[in-house]
Amino acid sequence: MGRKAKISLRYTLLLYKALLRPVISYASPVWGAAAKTHIQKLETLQNSTLRMITDALWFIRNKNILHDLKVPTIKDFFSKLAINFFNQIDNQLTPLLGLSPHTIPRFPRKSDDLALFSYRTTVGSIESTIQSSRPTRVATTS
């Protein structure tokens, strides 16, 4: 499809959103940790594609093209996708784990602390098992 194609702007924008943007946004939640230069390359690809679709002149700003077409920047689009992705994970995992949505389990960061953490939880579970298996004495009064 070239710059002078006889397809309407509506349908070329639909082709961009249906074919090219999913390829660009593949695994986008991972892109949150990417360097700015890598995201900038994707922004450049989006801007050049939208310029080609609209046949915009050289002096028209990319910001104006994005605004007129109501297309978010790649960074904003990735942020929205990441928020939706992580919210879906939260909504699916919290019932399975029996946690409230605001409870976040805390794990130690250092390997030494992790060994101590696993030891404490193992010892704690053994102690609670022992205490629950002990017979309870019933006090009798005579």
N, C-alpha and C positions, 0 to 999 in steps of 0.2 A: 504494500500500500504506500503510495507516494504522497508527496505534499499536495499535489493537485488532483487527488482522487475525487470522484464525484459522489462520495458518500457523505451524508449529512454529519454535522458536528456531533449530534446526539449519538449516532451509531458508532462513530469512531471512538468517542469517549467510552461508550459501552464496551467496545472491543478492548480498549486499554484496561478497563476495570476488570473485565472477565478473563483476559488472557495474559497480559503482561504483569499486572500488579500482583496476582497470586504467586508468580514466579519470583518477583522481587521480594515479596514478604514471606517466603518460605522460611520456616524456623525463626520467625521474627522475635519471639520472646528471648531468644539467645542473643539477639543483636543489642540488647540493653547494655551489655558489657563491652560492646565493640568500640573501637577508637572512632573519634569524630571523622577522621579522614575516610574511613570505610563507609560510614553513613553518608558522607558528602558525595561519594561516588554514586551511590544509589539516588541521592537527590538530583545529581547532574543528569543521570539517566532519565529520571522522571521529568525533569524540566525540559530536556531536549525532545522527549517524546511528546509532551504536551504542546511544545512550540510547533512541532511538525503537524500535530493534529489540527491546531488552530490556524496554522500558517501565519503565525505572529511575526511582525516586523522586528528588526534587531533592537529597536529602542524601547520596546514594551517590556516592562519588568516581569520577572517570573512570579513575584508576589501577586501582581495584578492578574496574571493568567490563572494562578491557583484560586484566587478569590472569585474570579468571574465563573470559573468552571465548578466551583464548590468542591474542590479536591483538596484534602489536607496534605500537608507536607509529609514526607516519609517518616520523619521523626515523630510527628503527632500520630500518624497512622499506626506506627509500631507501638507507641505508648498505649494507644487504645486497644490494640490486639493483645498486648501483654497483660493489661489490666483485666480484660475479659478472660484470658487464658488462666491466670492465677486465681481469679474469683471462681471459675469453674472447678479448679482443683480444690480450693477450700470447701466449696459446697459439696463436693463428692467425698472428700476425705473425713470431714468432721463427723458425719454420722457413723462412718465405719470405725473410727477410732474412739467414739464416744466422748468427744471433746466439744466444748462450746466453741462457737466460731471465733471467739477472742482469746482462746487459750492457745498459747504457743509453747510446745515442749522445749525446754532449755537443755542443751547438751554441752558438756565440757569441750573446750577447744584444744587443749594440749593432750598429747597421748598419755602422759602420766596421770592427768586428771581423769581421762577416760577409763584407765585401768582401775583407779580408785572408785569411780562411779559404778563400773560394772561389779566390782567387789562388794560395794555397799548394797547395791540392789540385790545381788545374789545372797549375801548374808542376811539382809532384811527379809527377803522372801523365805529363807530357811528358818529364821527366827519366828516369823509369823506362822509358818507351818507347824513348828514345834509347839508354839504356844496354843495353837488351836487344837492340836492333837492331845494335849495333856488333859487328864481328867480333872474336872473341877470338884473341889471339896465343898460339900454342903455342910454348913454349920448346924449342928443339932443342939438344941437346948433341952436340958432335962430338969 
